[in-house]
Amino acid sequence: MASFSDDFNRADSTDLGAGWVEVSGDWSIVFNQLSPGAAGGTIILRAAGAMASTDHYAQVTVAATTAASQGVWCRGNSNISQGYLWRNNGSSWDLFSVVGGSFTNIGTYAAAAAPGDTAKVQAVGSTITAYVNGIQRVSVINAAVTTGTSVGIRSDSAGAIRYDDFAAADITAGATLGVATAAETAQPLTGAKSTVLIAAVQQGTAQALTGAKSAVVGIASASESAQSLTGVVPTALGPATAVETALPLTGTKTAPLVPATGVAAARPLTTPSTTAPSPERTYRIPAEGRRLAVAAEHRTLTVR
């Protein structure tokens, strides 16, 4: 497994060192960054060492940019006239398959390059994937280029363009890939990143069922043995009958009374009264001049 990286942190020079081959143009180190010069036209730079296999990636940071061609190669041949190129032209990122110097656009992400963008192109079998700042922007199946182990940079020679932190490495099947081999101090994040969300599916709140639903059931055409139930079988419940908890009575409850029927108070009974014996009665018997004395009757009146 091969890998290569360069952060260009060295003295200004037109000699890039043993790690690079200038396929065309005059490249140089300027203020710890890679410059493609300002001569105009398209120039190509290739890493001196090849990757160990055709499955690999290459990436570079666009430190400064302008509306000109700038990009990174993978699965290239020795003079980078064949391979896969991920480049920006000032308005969009385009993925090209290049065969015999003929460029075919196989994928596009509409966005201009911005200073600090990291462009990455990766080839694994016939799956070609392109990223900007670690986010996949294009992924296609393409078998136009099946050989090639060279990686590098292709750029217009424009004075406003600068590159930094180049990295490339083979990809082992099933391996977790890092973003870059070269490392630098992490910068704090500022602002907020937004993305376009797909439209939400409208969802309504479930309504309580009321009433009852009936249907005519047809005659069964076949029967089978009942199976034992397992788990919990849910069933639809009808509306609950409202139940009110009895509240304790407080205070005094009054009600209008009908007029009372007059009742005389009972008189206490007195001692049974008696009447005095009636006076003696005298009967006159004519002719004899006699008087018959009748003993007085003794009568008693009892009040009950």
WOURFEN-V301942 format. One record per helix or strand. SS is the DSSP state (H for helix, E for strand). FROM is the first residue (numbers start at 1). TO is the last residue. If there is no record, write none. Layout:
BEGIN
SS & FROM & TO
SS & FROM & TO
END
This chain:
BEGIN
E & 3 & 6
E & 13 & 13
E & 20 & 22
E & 28 & 30
E & 33 & 35
E & 42 & 47
E & 56 & 64
E & 70 & 76
E & 83 & 88
E & 93 & 99
E & 102 & 109
E & 117 & 124
E & 127 & 132
E & 135 & 141
E & 150 & 156
E & 162 & 170
E & 281 & 285
E & 290 & 294
END
